[in-house]
Structures are given as C-alpha cells and as structure tokens.
Amino acid sequence: MAAALVERGYRVTGTSRDPAAVENPVPGVDHLPLDLTDDASIEACAAAAGEVDVLVNNAGESQSGPFEELPAAAIQRVFQLNVFGAVRLTQLLLPGMRARGRGRVVVVGSMPASFPLAFRSSYVASKAAIKGFASAARRELSPYGIAVTTVEPGAARTGISQRRTQYIVDGSAFTDEYRAMATALDANERNGIPASKVAATVVRAVESARPKPHYAVGSNAPVVFAVRRVLPRTFVERMVSRRHGLRP
C-alpha cells in the first residue's frame, strides 16, 4: 500500500513499534513509532504526524483457537490491536480532517467478518467490530467531506500464517478439527492474491470521488458475496466450513 501511494505522488508516513527495525523500507516513506496497545504512543504518533488527509488502518493480529480455550488476555490484546487502537488513532486525526473539509479513512478488515469461520471467533469478532465502527461513523462524517470505507481482503499472500497467534490446549477435544482448519487456512493464504491487489483496492477507495462503504477483494469475493445475498445463511456457513476442511 505504501509503495502504491508513493508511486501516485502521496507523502506517506508509515508506523512501526520500532521504526529502526523495519525491514526493506519503501523508498520515500517516513516512519513514526506507534504501539497500538499504548494510549500514550497513539497520542504521540497522532501529534507527530501533523496534517493527515488519508488514514489507512492496517495494523493488526491474526488469531485462532477454540472459543472455549481462548485466554482472556489474548482476546483483550487482539481487540486492542485490531479495534481500540485504530479507533483511538482515527479519533485523534479526525478533527484536522474535519477542519480542512476533506479526508479519507480506510479500515482494512477481513472477509471472515462477513463469512465467520470456526476456531477464529476472536479474530472474526474484532474485524466485525472495526467494520461496525466504520460503517456507523461513515454517515456522521460525510457532511464534513470525510469518507470512511472498509476494505475486506480474502486470502492474501502476506506471510500472515507464520505470524498468527494460536491457542489450543494439550489434549483438546477440538484438536482434529482445529488442525484441519489451520492446515486449510494456511494453504488458502499461500495460494491467495498478492498484497499488491489489496493495495490497488485501497487506492481505489482513497481516490474515488464517492468511495463505497465496503470493498472486498480476493477469495472470489464478487461470487461469494452474491451467494451470501441470495442463499440461506446455513448454506453459506456450510460453504465456508467445507473450504476450510471442516465437516458442514
């Protein structure tokens, strides 16, 4: 996303918990420190960023585990990273956008928010929550020239499988099904769309005169969202389960 926006002439500021440790930084991108689990860090980042006309909330954690076994601390962390931190940063940058009469806020969600998957309850819930914030705020902010959009990628080749946090206890009753889901999920991501395709969708949301409330990309998004609209919810649930190696 950073590379695509720099190429189109934007001044891009990236964030990292440790900017000095960023591997292969994109030429032309400055970095600010930001830890979304730390309110003081969020406030300092917003202050240092100055005037921001486009905010892309893309940081987050992918998390999996049987609902029954998810540690409370893990659930709290994924909501802090995927929801609360992004919400607070957005709140801090909105007054400037409103004063200037223009702005774009893009929330990078995930298709599981629209197609929930077993053993991914905390992640699904966090992405549904941030989508809910964006969808409701959209109408509030549009009179001030600010557009809020959610982009939901499906399976994408970003290496997220290697970074996903997983929680399952030894001897869990859910082991077989969980392993089947995790194996299918990793395979889907290895064969998913390139990150550049998601970036192109974000650019469309940023540059459209009238951005849509929602964009989906990857995992046959046009087809599966059409199916979701016209077929019973139970059929869609079975379809998602089969795609991830689970018994319908």
Order of alpha helices (4+ residues) and beta strands (2+ residues): alpha-beta-beta-alpha-beta-beta-alpha-alpha-beta-alpha-beta-beta-alpha-beta-alpha-beta-alpha-beta-alpha-alpha
